Amino acid sequence: MNAFSSLTNRIFFAAAFLAVLSISVAVYVVNRAVTKRADQEIQRGIDQAAQLVDQYRSFTFDAFGRDARFIAAIPMLQAAVDTHNPATVEPLAKEYQPQFQNADLFAIADNTGRVLVKLGISDVPNEALAAATIVGHGTTADRDVFWPQQHGVMLLKSVPMPSDIGTLILGASLDRRLAKQFSDATSSEIAFGINGTIKAATVPEDTWPELSKLLGHPGTSSRVLLHDEEYQAASRALAPPGAGGQPMMIVLRSHTEQLRFLSQLHQQLAAIAVVAVLVAILVSYGIARTVTRPLGTITTTMREMAASGDLTRRIPVPPNPRWQDEDARLLATTFNSLTGSIERFQREATQRERLSSLGRLSTVVAHEIRNPLMIIKTALRSLRREGATPGQVQSAARDIDEEVSRLNRIVTEVLDFARPIKFDLGAASLNALAEDAARAASAGDGHTPVRLDLDPAVPQLTTDGERLRQALVNILGNAMQAVAAATPAASDTALISLRTHVLDARHVVVTVADRGIGIAAEDLPRVFDPYFTTRRTGTGIGLAISRNIIEGLGGRITVSSERDRGTEVRIELPVDAPMA
């Protein structure tokens, strides 16, 4: 016996295979993505920490240089330095030192290189200050010097004073305190070194010799083992080599801690995958056993319904349910109830629609005919009156002629909506039809002009040009009435626009937009209903006829609108209308 001959078995095996495959692939993808993301996060954290330290150095030096130049330009300080007397310079130096809050060192040297005053850190050797001193006629450039200390690296910024009077020197320390601040901010371990020696770090001091090996390879990233814990380390040069050496920074992220997290995550993913596969197999088996049999019965009945068009067919339900699947019986009973409801709904809907259409039609026709008849009756009274002047007779005749035309239009609209439309297909230019419809809709006094935006790339259409023109005239007429209701004296051509453009190789689009009163949200779904109108003088048939024309030509028409903002009607038309 072939295990795959049964639909139930095929569904079970297929669902189980897909479940196992999808879960396995998902676990593999997640595992790989998480591992890759973890490595990227480690490297990103290292780069961010290095960037933060470099920004601190750059900002500190820039701020030192800017503020130092300002202090160095003070005439009183210049005069004191020019005396070459430390006792004269020191009071002024103590006065200006508080302005450099981030500076650990404040020193001033004269033009011979002699240090007149040194405030702040006291263990900075004189040779470091001598290296930072600027001596030379006409020298205006700042100088950056990096000097090793016992517990860190001193960054020295020296600025020449005007007229070669002397040098103002500011210093900041890269020490363990600063390394701890950067470590807390970046969740990384930080070390500072110079001349191949680590001077300050947040890792234990007995690991510094191992870290010192990385100082000779700036710009590289590698792994280093410290106290049985593996770190991803990257060394960065804080500045080019100079006096005192080249300062270096090492950023470390624990790879062991990350792997510990990933190992736990892998175990959880594996456990979830096993449970999910077992659940998927059980669920697929249950689906295969409970769905296929009632599905087959319903499918057979639906095929018969589709072939015969009879929506009232019933699924046979045996009277003895002892050996019948309960789900199948319930589904069959529900399906039979549904077809019974459809049958009743069809009968009731047909009757309601017939009565509703007759009522709406009679109401609209009666209302629309009554007004012209009253005007005709009034005109006839004028004609019967003795002594009527020729002008009164002409006016009465003109009123009768206009109202007869109005009655004829009402009857024509009702007939156009009630009877099937017969299309006369032929070649037509959409842009020419749009221009003609705009002229026809704008004819007469007081009508708002239409701004045309016609795409010359629109191809010739195979359509019923006269019917399409009628639909466009109806839509433009509605737009003009909406604009007139909002701004009765409007003459701005931007209030109504008609645009054509190519949608794709087989379809074009016509858009009619206005800035009129718009349509209320509750009325928008009913704009295409026959006899629905919000105007006192409208019949409510124009848009319904337009939709019949557009859809009969194989197109689609939609309306979007906001109250007091305007309305947009979008028409999609095929390049070749389908044959009736």
C-alpha positions in Angstrom: 0.0 0.0 0.0 1.3 3.4 -1.0 1.5 5.7 2.0 1.1 8.8 -0.2 -2.1 7.6 -1.9 -4.2 9.0 0.8 -4.9 12.7 0.9 -4.8 12.6 4.7 -1.3 11.0 4.7 -0.1 13.5 2.0 -1.3 16.5 4.1 0.3 15.0 7.2 3.7 14.3 5.6 3.8 17.6 3.8 2.8 19.6 6.8 5.3 17.8 9.0 8.1 18.2 6.5 7.4 21.9 6.0 7.3 22.4 9.7 10.6 20.7 10.3 12.2 22.4 7.4 11.0 25.9 8.2 11.9 25.6 11.9 15.3 24.2 11.1 16.0 27.0 8.6 14.7 29.6 11.1 16.9 28.3 13.8 19.9 28.3 11.5 19.2 31.8 10.2 18.6 33.2 13.7 21.6 31.5 15.1 23.9 32.8 12.3 22.3 36.3 12.4 22.7 36.6 16.2 26.3 35.4 16.1 27.1 37.9 13.3 25.3 40.7 15.1 27.1 40.0 18.3 30.5 40.2 16.6 29.4 43.4 14.9 28.2 44.9 18.2 31.6 44.1 19.7 33.4 45.8 16.9 31.0 48.7 16.8 31.4 49.2 20.6 35.2 49.2 20.1 35.0 51.8 17.3 32.6 54.0 19.3 34.9 53.9 22.3 37.9 54.8 20.1 36.0 57.6 18.5 34.8 58.9 21.8 38.4 59.1 23.2 39.7 60.7 20.0 36.8 63.3 20.1 37.8 64.0 23.7 41.4 64.6 22.7 40.5 66.7 19.7 37.9 68.7 21.7 40.3 69.2 24.6 43.1 70.5 22.3 40.8 72.7 20.3 39.3 74.2 23.5 42.7 74.6 25.0 44.0 76.3 21.9 41.1 78.6 21.6 41.0 79.6 25.3 44.8 79.8 25.5 45.1 82.2 22.6 42.5 84.4 24.3 44.4 84.5 27.6 47.7 84.9 25.9 46.5 88.1 24.1 45.7 89.9 27.4 48.2 92.9 27.6 48.6 92.6 31.4 49.8 89.0 31.2 52.1 89.9 28.3 53.6 92.7 30.3 54.1 90.4 33.3 55.8 87.7 31.2 58.0 90.3 29.5 59.5 91.0 33.0 60.9 87.4 33.1 60.0 87.5 36.8 58.2 84.4 38.2 56.9 86.4 41.2 55.2 88.9 38.8 53.7 86.2 36.6 52.4 83.8 39.2 49.5 86.0 40.7 48.1 86.5 37.2 48.5 82.8 36.3 46.6 81.8 39.4 43.9 84.3 38.4 43.4 82.9 34.9 43.9 79.2 35.8 40.3 78.6 36.9 39.1 79.4 33.4 40.5 76.1 32.2 38.4 73.6 34.1 39.6 70.6 32.1 43.2 71.5 32.4 45.4 69.5 34.8 48.4 71.7 34.1 48.8 75.5 33.6 52.3 76.8 32.8 53.9 79.9 31.3 57.5 80.1 29.8 59.3 83.1 28.6 60.9 83.5 25.2 64.2 81.9 26.4 62.4 78.6 27.3 62.5 79.3 31.0 59.4 78.1 32.9 58.1 81.1 34.9 55.2 79.4 36.6 53.7 75.9 36.7 50.3 75.2 38.4 48.4 72.0 38.8 50.2 68.7 38.4 53.6 69.0 39.9 55.3 65.9 38.7 55.5 67.0 35.0 59.3 67.1 34.3 60.8 70.3 33.1 62.0 68.5 30.0 58.4 67.9 29.0 57.6 71.6 29.4 60.8 72.5 27.5 59.6 70.2 24.6 56.3 72.1 24.6 57.9 75.6 24.7 57.8 77.6 21.5 61.0 79.5 21.0 61.7 81.4 17.8 61.0 84.7 16.2 57.8 84.8 14.2 56.5 81.4 15.3 52.7 81.4 15.4 51.7 77.7 15.2 50.5 75.8 18.2 52.4 72.7 19.4 51.0 69.4 20.6 53.3 67.3 22.9 52.6 63.9 24.5 54.6 63.0 27.5 54.6 59.8 29.6 53.8 60.0 33.3 54.0 57.5 36.1 50.2 56.8 35.9 49.2 58.0 32.5 50.0 60.2 29.5 50.1 64.0 29.6 48.7 65.8 26.6 50.3 69.2 26.4 49.0 72.1 24.3 51.3 75.1 23.9 50.3 78.4 22.3 52.8 81.2 21.5 52.2 84.6 23.0 52.2 87.7 20.8 55.5 89.3 19.9 57.5 86.2 20.9 57.1 87.1 24.5 56.7 83.5 25.7 54.5 80.4 25.6 51.3 79.5 27.4 51.1 75.7 28.1 48.0 73.7 29.1 48.0 70.0 29.9 45.4 67.2 30.4 46.1 63.7 31.7 45.0 60.4 30.2 45.0 58.5 33.5 43.0 55.7 35.1 40.3 58.1 36.2 39.6 59.1 32.6 39.9 55.5 31.4 37.2 54.5 34.0 34.9 57.3 32.7 35.3 56.1 29.1 34.8 52.5 30.2 31.5 53.3 32.0 30.3 55.2 29.0 31.1 52.5 26.4 30.9 49.3 28.4 34.4 48.5 27.2 37.8 48.2 28.9 40.2 51.1 28.2 44.0 51.3 28.3 46.4 54.2 27.5 50.0 53.6 26.6 53.1 55.3 25.1 56.5 54.2 24.0 55.5 50.5 24.2 54.3 50.7 27.8 50.8 50.7 29.3 50.5 53.7 31.6 46.8 53.5 32.7 44.1 50.9 32.2 40.8 49.6 33.6 42.1 46.0 33.5 44.3 44.5 36.3 47.9 45.8 36.2 49.4 42.3 35.9 47.8 42.0 32.4 49.5 45.2 31.1 52.6 43.4 29.8 50.3 41.3 27.5 48.5 44.5 26.3 51.8 46.2 25.7 52.4 43.9 22.7 49.5 45.6 20.9 51.0 49.1 21.2 53.4 48.4 18.3 50.5 47.7 15.9 48.2 50.8 15.7 45.0 50.5 13.8 44.8 46.7 14.1 42.2 44.5 15.8 43.0 41.1 17.4 42.1 38.8 20.2 44.0 38.6 23.5 43.7 36.3 26.5 43.7 38.0 29.9 43.1 35.9 33.0 41.5 33.1 31.0 39.1 35.5 29.4 39.2 36.2 25.7 38.9 39.9 24.6 38.5 41.5 21.2 41.1 44.3 21.3 41.8 47.2 19.0 44.7 49.7 19.2 44.3 53.2 18.0 46.9 56.0 17.7 45.7 59.2 19.4 48.1 61.4 17.5 51.1 61.2 15.2 54.5 60.5 16.7 56.0 63.6 18.4 57.9 64.8 21.3 57.7 62.3 24.1 56.5 59.5 21.8 53.2 58.5 20.2 50.2 58.1 22.5 48.1 54.9 22.0 44.7 53.7 23.2 43.6 50.1 23.4 39.8 49.3 23.6 38.8 45.8 24.7 35.4 44.0 24.7 35.0 40.6 26.3 34.4 37.9 23.7 34.1 35.2 26.4 31.1 36.9 27.9 29.4 37.3 24.5 30.0 33.6 23.7 28.5 32.7 27.1 25.4 34.6 26.2 25.3 33.0 22.7 25.7 29.5 24.1 22.7 30.0 26.3 20.8 31.4 23.4 21.7 28.4 21.2 20.5 26.0 23.8 17.2 27.8 24.2 16.8 27.9 20.4 17.5 24.1 20.1 15.0 23.3 22.9 12.3 25.6 21.3 13.0 24.0 17.9 12.5 20.4 19.2 9.3 21.4 21.0 8.0 23.3 17.9 8.7 20.3 15.6 6.8 17.9 17.9 3.9 20.3 18.2 3.9 20.9 14.4 3.9 17.1 13.7 0.9 16.6 16.1 -1.0 19.6 14.7 -0.4 18.5 11.1 -1.6 15.0 11.9 -4.7 16.4 13.5 -5.4 18.8 10.6 -4.9 16.0 8.1 -7.4 13.8 9.9 -10.1 16.3 10.6 -10.0 18.6 7.6 -9.7 16.4 4.5 -12.9 14.5 4.8 -15.4 17.4 5.3 -13.3 19.4 2.8 -13.7 16.8 0.1 -17.5 16.7 0.6 -17.8 20.5 0.5 -15.5 20.8 -2.5 -17.6 18.3 -4.5 -20.8 20.2 -3.6 -19.2 23.5 -4.5 -18.1 22.2 -7.9 -21.7 21.2 -8.6 -22.9 24.6 -7.6 -20.4 26.3 -9.9 -21.3 24.1 -12.8 -25.1 24.4 -12.4 -25.2 28.0 -10.9 -27.6 26.7 -8.3 -26.6 28.3 -4.9 -29.2 26.3 -3.0 -27.6 22.9 -3.2 -27.4 20.8 0.0 -24.8 18.5 1.4 -26.4 15.2 2.2 -26.3 14.5 5.9 -26.9 10.8 6.9 -29.6 10.4 9.5 -27.4 8.1 11.7 -24.3 10.0 12.8 -22.8 7.2 14.7 -19.9 6.5 12.4 -19.7 10.0 10.9 -17.1 12.5 11.8 -18.6 15.1 14.1 -16.7 17.9 12.5 -17.8 16.9 9.0 -21.4 16.7 10.2 -21.3 20.1 11.8 -19.6 21.6 8.7 -22.2 20.0 6.4 -25.0 21.3 8.6 -23.6 24.8 8.7 -23.1 24.8 4.9 -26.7 23.7 4.4 -27.9 26.5 6.7 -25.8 28.9 4.7 -27.2 27.9 1.4 -30.7 28.1 2.9 -30.0 31.6 4.1 -28.6 32.5 0.6 -31.8 31.2 -1.0 -34.0 33.3 1.3 -31.8 36.3 0.9 -32.0 36.1 -2.9 -35.8 36.0 -2.8 -36.1 38.8 -0.3 -33.3 41.0 -1.9 -34.9 40.7 -5.3 -38.3 41.7 -4.0 -36.8 44.6 -1.9 -34.7 45.9 -4.8 -37.6 45.8 -7.1 -39.8 47.7 -4.7 -37.0 50.1 -3.7 -36.0 50.9 -7.3 -39.7 51.5 -8.2 -40.2 53.7 -5.2 -37.0 55.8 -5.8 -37.7 56.1 -9.5 -41.3 57.2 -9.0 -40.2 59.7 -6.4 -37.4 61.2 -8.4 -39.4 61.3 -11.6 -42.4 62.8 -9.9 -40.4 65.4 -8.2 -38.4 66.4 -11.2 -41.4 66.5 -13.6 -43.6 68.5 -11.2 -41.4 71.6 -11.3 -41.2 71.9 -15.1 -45.0 71.3 -15.3 -45.7 74.1 -12.8 -43.5 76.4 -14.9 -45.3 75.4 -18.1 -48.7 75.9 -16.4 -47.6 79.4 -15.3 -46.5 80.2 -18.9 -49.8 79.0 -20.3 -51.7 81.3 -18.0 -49.7 84.2 -19.4 -50.7 83.2 -22.9 -54.4 82.9 -22.0 -54.4 86.4 -20.5 -56.1 89.0 -22.7 -53.9 91.8 -23.8 -50.6 89.9 -23.4 -47.8 91.7 -25.1 -45.5 90.1 -27.7 -42.7 90.2 -25.2 -44.7 88.3 -22.6 -45.7 85.7 -25.3 -42.1 85.2 -26.3 -41.0 84.8 -22.7 -43.8 82.3 -22.0 -42.9 80.3 -25.1 -39.2 80.4 -24.1 -40.0 79.0 -20.7 -42.2 76.3 -22.2 -39.4 75.3 -24.6 -36.8 75.2 -21.8 -39.0 73.1 -19.5 -39.9 70.7 -22.3 -36.2 70.2 -22.9 -35.7 69.6 -19.2 -38.4 67.0 -19.1 -36.9 65.3 -22.1 -33.5 65.3 -20.4 -35.0 63.7 -17.3 -36.7 61.0 -19.3 -33.5 60.4 -21.2 -31.4 60.0 -18.1 -33.9 57.6 -16.5 -33.9 55.5 -19.7 -30.1 55.6 -20.0 -29.8 54.2 -16.5 -32.5 51.6 -16.8 -31.6 50.1 -20.2 -28.3 48.3 -21.1 -25.8 50.5 -22.7 -24.7 49.6 -26.3 -21.2 50.7 -27.0 -19.9 51.7 -30.5 -16.2 51.0 -30.2 -13.6 52.8 -32.4 -10.3 54.6 -32.3 -10.4 57.8 -30.2 -7.9 60.3 -28.8 -8.3 60.5 -25.0 -6.7 64.0 -24.9 -9.0 65.3 -27.6 -12.0 63.9 -25.7 -10.8 65.5 -22.5 -10.5 68.9 -24.2 -13.9 68.6 -25.8 -15.5 67.6 -22.5 -13.9 70.5 -20.7 -15.2 72.9 -23.4 -18.7 71.5 -23.2 -18.8 71.6 -19.4 -17.4 75.1 -19.3 -19.8 76.5 -21.9 -22.1 79.2 -20.7 -21.8 82.1 -18.2 -20.5 81.7 -14.8 -18.9 78.3 -15.2 -15.4 77.7 -13.7 -12.8 77.0 -16.4 -10.9 73.7 -16.3 -7.2 73.5 -16.2 -5.9 70.8 -18.5 -2.8 68.7 -17.9 -2.7 66.3 -20.8 0.1 63.8 -21.3 1.2 63.7 -24.9 2.4 60.1 -24.4 -1.2 58.8 -24.0 -1.9 56.5 -26.9 -5.0 56.2 -29.1 -7.8 54.2 -27.4 -10.2 51.7 -28.7 -13.3 52.8 -27.0 -16.7 54.5 -27.4 -15.6 58.1 -27.6 -19.1 59.7 -27.3 -20.0 57.7 -24.2 -16.7 58.4 -22.6 -17.1 62.1 -23.4 -20.6 62.0 -21.8 -19.1 60.5 -18.6 -16.4 63.2 -18.4 -18.9 66.0 -19.0 -21.1 64.6 -16.1 -18.1 64.4 -13.8 -16.8 67.9 -14.7 -20.4 69.2 -14.2 -20.4 67.8 -10.7 -17.0 69.4 -10.0 -18.2 72.8 -11.2 -21.3 72.6 -9.0 -19.1 71.7 -6.0 -16.8 74.6 -6.7 -19.7 77.0 -7.2 -21.3 75.9 -3.9 -18.0 76.7 -2.1 -17.0 79.9 -4.0 -19.8 81.1 -6.1 -17.7 83.8 -7.8 -14.6 81.6 -8.3 -12.7 82.1 -11.6 -9.3 80.6 -10.6 -8.5 77.9 -13.2 -6.7 75.9 -10.5 -10.0 75.1 -8.8 -10.8 72.4 -11.3 -8.2 70.3 -13.1 -8.3 67.5 -15.6 -5.2 65.3 -16.0 -4.3 62.4 -18.2 -1.3 60.1 -18.0 -0.1 56.6 -18.9 -0.4 54.0 -16.1 1.2 51.1 -17.9 1.4 49.6 -21.3 -2.3 48.6 -21.3 -4.0 51.3 -19.2 -4.3 55.0 -19.0 -5.6 57.3 -16.2 -7.9 60.3 -16.2 -8.1 62.4 -13.0 -10.6 65.2 -12.3 -9.9 67.2 -9.2 -11.7 70.1 -7.7 -11.4 72.3 -4.6 -15.1 72.5 -4.0 -17.2 71.8 -0.9 -16.2 68.1 -0.9 -18.3 65.1 0.1 -19.1 64.1 3.7 -17.4 60.9 4.8 -20.8 59.2 5.5 -22.0 60.1 2.0 -18.9 59.0 0.1 -19.8 55.2 -0.2 -23.2 56.2 -1.8 -22.1 58.6 -4.5 -22.6 56.0 -7.2 -26.0 54.9 -5.9 -28.7 55.7 -8.4 -30.9 58.6 -7.3 -28.6 59.6 -4.5 -27.8 63.3 -4.5 -27.0 66.0 -1.9 -28.1 68.9 -4.2 -31.7 70.1 -4.2 -31.8 70.3 -8.0 -29.9 67.0 -8.8 -31.4 63.7 -10.0 -28.6 61.6 -8.6 -28.3 59.6 -11.9 -25.3 61.3 -13.5 -22.5 59.5 -11.6 -24.4 56.2 -11.7 -24.6 56.5 -15.5 -20.9 57.5 -15.6 -19.9 54.5 -13.7 -22.0 52.2 -15.9 -20.2 53.7 -18.9 -16.6 53.4 -17.4 -17.2 49.9 -16.2 -18.8 48.9 -19.5 -15.7 50.1 -21.3 -13.6 47.8 -19.0 -12.4 50.6 -16.7 -12.7 51.5 -13.1 -13.8 54.7 -11.4 -13.1 55.7 -7.8 -13.8 58.9 -5.8 -11.8 60.3 -2.8 -12.9 63.5 -1.0 -12.6 65.5 2.1 -15.2 67.9 3.4 -14.4 71.6 2.5 -11.1 70.4 0.8 -12.3 69.1 -2.5 -12.9 65.9 -4.5 -10.8 63.7 -6.8 -12.3 61.3 -9.3 -9.9 58.8 -10.8 -10.7 56.8 -13.9 -8.6 53.9 -15.1 -9.3 52.9 -18.8 -7.9 50.1 -20.9 -6.1 51.0 -24.1 -8.3 48.5 -25.9 -11.9 48.2 -24.5 -13.3 44.7 -24.3 -15.8 43.7 -27.0 -19.3 43.3 -25.7 
